[in-house]
Amino acid sequence: MPTKKKPQVTAAERPTAAARDRRREILDTAAEVFAEQGYNATTVRKIADHAGMLAGSLYYHFDSKESMLEEILRTFLDELWSGYDTVLAAGLGPRATLEALVTESFREIDRHRAAVAIFQKESRQLVAQDRFEFLAASQRRFEKAWLATLERGVAERVFRADLDVRLTYRFVRDTVWVAASWYRPGGQHSPEEIARQYLSMVLDGIAVRI
């Protein structure tokens, strides 16, 4: 059976650079409004007001606030996993892997602070919708990667033998991502510096003392 050719997109149908930039600006604005006011309390009109446009004009770019939220969260998670996968494929020791994962996490907070805040506040209720099931899948993958790193550290005697890896995972997860509530890009400390300070506190508690 001959394969069906995909319809060609004409030059007129391709989004212009200006349209892509405007779309990105709208998503950035929507992310800030969702993070500040909550997803349920945010209407398309509120997003349009903050973006300086009419609500009807916003529908030219997105068909609903659900579409905006999905793209915001998918973009954040795609970038997060791109960084995490690079770290996990690097063949580093468990301590270096943990350090790199923490550093990559703070970099993502720097890039997507509002998206991280939304994920923290809204994911529990969003995963009940089929459209946002990818959040639960990402969380399971996240937990597996971190637990494996901690378990490897205990097995290789890099981390303490009495370490409760699941409790440690929860502590690291929560204390890293809560930074989205206070971190502001362009502040006094870079994400790398924050990660370094954070790691110096955490690792003194779980690394084997020599």
N, C-alpha and C positions, 0 to 999 in steps of 0.2 A: 504494500500500500504506500503510495507516495506521501512523503511528509508534508504537512501543511506549512506553507511559508508564513512567517510572522508579517503582519501588515507593516509596511514602511511608515515611519514617522516623518512627516514632512518638516521642512525648516520652519514653516509657520506654526507647527504644533509644538515644537521644542520650546521649553521655557527659556526665556532670556536670562542673562546674568542678573539683571536688575530684579526680575521676578523671583529668581532663586534666592537672592539676597533678602528680598522682602519677606519671603516665606520663612527664611531662617530667623529674621527679626521677630516675626509673629510668634514662632515657636519659643524663642527666648523669652518674649514677653509673657506668653501663656504659662511657661514653666515658673516664672517668678510669681504670677498671680495664683496658680495652683498651690505653690509652696506656701505662700503667705496666707491665703484665704481658705484653703482646702478645696478639694476637687468638687465635692457636692455643692458647696456654696458658690462656686465660680460658674458664671454663665458666659455664653458666647458674647453677649453684649458687654460684659465687664472686660473681657479680653480685648474686644474691639476698642473700647474706650481707652484702655491703657496703651493700645497700639496706635491710637490716633486715627482711627478709621471707623467707618460705619459697619454695623454688624453684617449687613448684606454684602458688603465688599469682602469681608473675611471669608464668606462661603465660596468665593472665587478660588481660594487657596485650599480650604479644608471643608469637608462636608459636615463635621460635627466636632464638639469638644473631645469626644472619645478618640477621634482620629488624631487630634493634636497630642493628647496624652500618650497614646500608643507610640507615636513617633518619637516623642521626647524620651520615653523610657527605653524603647528599643535602641535608640542612638546611644544612650548612656551605657546600656548593658553590652552592646556590640563593641564599643570602645574598651570597656572594662575587660571583657574577655579576650580581646586582642592583646592587651597588655599582660593579662594573667597567663594566657597560653604561651606567650613568649618566655615568661619567667619559668613556667612549669616544664617547658621543653629544653631549657638551658642546661640541665644536668647538674644544677648546683646542689650543694649540701643542704640539709634541712634548715640550719640557721640562716644561711644566705638566702634560701628560698623564702623563708618567713620575712626576712628583712625586705626583700624585693617586692613581695606581695603587699606588705604594709606601705611601702613607698609608692607603689603603683596605685594603691587605694587613695592615698592622699592626693596624688596627681589627678585622679578622677574627680575627687571632691573639688579641686581647683577648676577643672574644666566644666563640670556639670553639677555645681553646688545645689541648684534648685531641683534638678532631677533626683539627686540623692535624697534630698529632704522629702520630696514627694514619695519616693520609694519607701522611705522609713515610715511615713505617716499613713500611706494609703494602700500599700500592697496587700495587707491582710484582707481588706474588704474587696479589693479589685480582683484577686485571684478566683473569686467565686464566679466571675464572668469568663466565658469561654475565650473571649477576645484577649484577656490578660493572663491566660494560663501560663504563658511563657515566663511570667514572674516567678511562679512556683518552681518551674523547671530550672530556672537560673539559680534560685536559692538552693535547690538540692545539689546542683553542680558545685556551687560555691562551698557549701558545707563539706562535700566530699573532698575537694581540693585542700581545704584548710586542715581537716582532720587527718588526712593522709600525711601532710607535711609534719604535723605535730607528732603523730604516731611514729613516723620515720625518725624524728629527732630523739624520741624516747628510746627506740630500738637501737639507735646508733650511739646512745649515751651522750648525746649533745644536750638534751634536755633532761631534767630530773626524772628518775625512775618512778617517783611517787606522783608525778604530774597527772591530774585529771584532765585528759585531753579535751573532752567535750565541754567541761566547764571553762577551760582556758580558751577554747574556740569562741564560746559565747562572749567571754570577757573581751577578747581582742576584737571580735566583730562589732560589738556594741560600742566600745570606746573609740574605735576608729570612725565608724560612720556617723556617730553623734556629732562629730566635728562639723558636719554640714550645717548644724544649727547656729554655729558661731563664726565659722571661717568665712572670710571675705577675700576674694581674689585681689591681688595687689597690695596686701597688707604688709605688716612688718616682717613676717617670716614666709619664706617660700614653702611649698608643699614638701620639698626634700628636707628642709631644715626641721619642719614640724615632725616628719617621719623619723628623723635622726633622734630628736629629743624623746619622742614617744618610745622608740625602740630601746633607748638607753634605760628607760624606766622599766619597761616590760621585761626585757631580757635579763636584767639583773635579778629578776624574780624567778625565771624559769631555766636559765642556763646553768649547767653544772659548774660549781665553783672548783677551781683548780688551786 
